[in-house]
């Protein structure tokens, strides 16, 4: 099954540069080694005055191909327990959130 995992993440206060370097240089590479992850794209928020902000200023979209969401969560859990995807202190973990989305419509 193909689906997307959408992650909003935030740097820890004062660690924006370190967070970006870790996220792009280490974390994305680590995540791409996991079973089922086919690709990842990362975006930074373009703030708009008067427009509500998302949960975090950094958006990552992972494309998965595994049996179901439970399998993806299990792969993530096992990788975290094995130290395969260590998190950085430059990330504000209390503001990081992820969701899975199933494809409904696509123009590609």
Buried (B, 14 or more C-beta within 10 A) or exposed (E): EEBBBBBBBBBBEEBBEBBBBBBEEBBBEBBEEBEBBEEBEBEEEEEEEEEEEEBBBBBBBBBBEBEEBEBBBEBBEEBEEEEBBEBBEBBBEEBBEBEBEEEEEEEE
